[in-house]
Amino acid sequence: MASKLADESLKKAIVLSEKLAAKHADSLFDEKNENHGFGRGCLGCRIDARHVSNPAYLDKLLKLFGFVTVPVNWAEIESHKGTYDFSAVDTCIEVLSKKKLAIGAGPLLCFSKEHLPKWLLRGSAGFEKIRETAYQFVSTTVARYSGIVRVWRVISGLNAFNHFGFSFEQVLEMTRAANMAVKTASDRALKIIEVSNPWGEYYATTPGTIPPLVYVDMVVQSGINFDAFGLQMRFGKNEAGMHVRDMMQMSAVLDYFAPIAKPLYITDVEVPSENGAGSSDGKVAGVWHEEWDQSRQGQWIEQFYKISLSKPFVDAVTYSNLVDTKDSAIANSGLLTQQLEPKKSFRTLKKLHDVIFTW
């Protein structure tokens, strides 16, 4: 009996804490909006290179976003050592540079297996050689788009994804070297260090990883030359860091970055628009109040965006997928269907856009 009462109390506490977080965010959001505290790039989207030449896709993109992020994958660009294929990125940059958009790109480096070239994975290079190779890739990429790309996601998730098992000191040195490479190639570009899985569940089971806030503190204390932190917020999958959280928890984790004298960019936001199967089933991945559907996705996005953008240190929130794609981290997470039809979440975000930019 006591356990049932405790569960009921906890359920009510979570609901009330969410309402408190939303109410507080609404007040701060309205105040910030009245003071014209939002830049034109505060709403962003990671673009899909497969759709970027489609006029219908671009039309929907321009209705919502003033800031776009072009994906960069080292494994795809340098599939053969020393030979770079920038064709996909070139196409994106060529199309987007003709629009009135702020352009970002990245992540330049991510040390998860799918972002590392196969020839590097097959080799037996030590840390010094890997750092030198990574520095060369970053320098070449940034120099190619210097003057066009103004924001670089320099290094992503090294707190959680450390395929080569770098030591603490090597993690810091790789982070430092990557940011130095960007600064040397494009002195005026904004450099973001991206933190993955902010609740740190991975640390208990994955060797060679660092708790997220420890990594943040290490980076700040080491004097690395960078401009902002990035934070990934993807929910709706039975994997570390992707189980659904309540809004008070998310507001609290954002507040950890308040004392740091650096802006925060929310670089990857994803939630599903329908319940899935397997690891995407709400029974194991979590739901937000009820099972996911288009209305639930839209309501979640509205609350999360208001909470995030109400924080004075949050400069931008970037959604991960404009359109549903089979290879997204979270299934059915796009704001558009595969046929480019708007979901309810697209219309919700459009209303938020109009509130911010209609003065």
Secondary structure, DSSP 8 states (H G I E B T S, - for coil): -HHHHHHHHHHHHHHHHHHHHHHHHHHHHHHHHHTT---TTSEEEE--TTTTT-HHHHHHHHHH-SEEEEE--HHHHTSBTTB---HHHHHHHHHHTTSS-EEEEE-SEE-SGGGS-HHHHHS---HHHHHHHHHHHHHHHHHHTBTTB-EEEEEE-TTT--TT---HHHHHHHHHHHHHHHHHH-TTSEEEEEE--TT-GGGGT-TT---HHHHHHHHHHTT----EEEEEEE-SSSSTT-S---HHHHHHHHHTTTTSSS-EEEEEEE--SS--SGGG-HHHH--SSS---HHHHHHHHHHHHHHHHHSTTEEEEEES-SB--TTSSSTT--SB-TT--B-HHHHHHHHHHHHHH--
